[in-house]
Amino acid sequence: MLQTGAELGEGPVWDARDSLLLWVDLHKGRFHRYDPVSGQADWRDVGQALGAVMPREREGYVLAVHDGFATLDAFRSPLRTVALVEADRPDNRMNDGACDTRGRFWAGTMADDSAPHAGALYRLSADGHVTEVLRGTSVSNGIGWNPEDDRMYYIDSAERRVDVFAWEPDAGHVSQRRVLIETTGMAGVPDGLAVDEEGCIWVAFFGGGCVRRFTSSGILDLEVHLPVTQVTSCAFGGSGLDVLYITTARRGLPAKSRVGQPHAGDVFAVDAGVRGVPCNLFAG
């Protein structure tokens, strides 16, 4: 466990280039890195809300920030805006994101007050072109692809389900959206996700105190319970991609619950018993 006390820890991703775990404290705009071998951790402020960060094929990172898409040439480099997103809607911000196997960066927007259907899902290409893929989303969260690369998974937390699309990786095209996992009867709200090499989907449940693993058919397979309730996201990491790193939050906890959950906002590491799939890098 990494004791960080994040207000809203989110977006863990394993950067195999440097064997580092990356993650964010969203509303504080903090980009964190952690070396599990040395135990060294550091962070920087990017100056605005930070929904997600991913490694690039070249040096540096691509980010989904409040105002849109941005890059860093190195960890301490100045933030460079690539594309403004929904500049006419200042009460909206970028949220969770991930890269596909062709190096495009996907991230969604949402209203700061979580107003329904105020956001959209976008795709950033290597040349900086932004495409709106879905409109009318509410709380855009987990995005992932199966190992065969013919399915895309997507979570709009307000809908309390995991959807699946038919996926065409060369074109970056999604179609045939359907509900794969209905979570209405489960404790918590689905948030971030990760996919393992067996094709199973690991979903963090905010307010549910756990990460649940589902088969590719949508059947609940197992649960990993944590000593905190606000579980936000997860990612496979480590040299064997067999450690499940789980981010959590203090946000939304009443004062009494914060006292009873001293590790809320920390990052947990769990032996997953299975390997994940490598993180895709942004091609731009």
Buried (B, 14 or more C-beta within 10 A) or exposed (E): EBEBBBBBBBBBBBBBEEBBBBBBBBBBBBBBBBEBEEEEBEBBEBEBBBBBBBBBBEEBBBBBBBBBBBBBBEBEEEBEEBBEBBEEEEEBBBBBBBBBBBBBBBBBBBBEEEBBEBBBBBBBBBEEEBEEBBEEBBBBBBBBBBBEBEBBBBBBBBBBBBBBBEBEBEEBEBEEEEEBBEBEEBEBBBBBBBBBBBBBBBBBBBBBBBBBBBBBEBEEEEBBEBBBBBBBBBBBBBEEBBBBBBBBBBBEBEEEBEEEBEBBBBBBBBEBEBBBBEBBBBBB
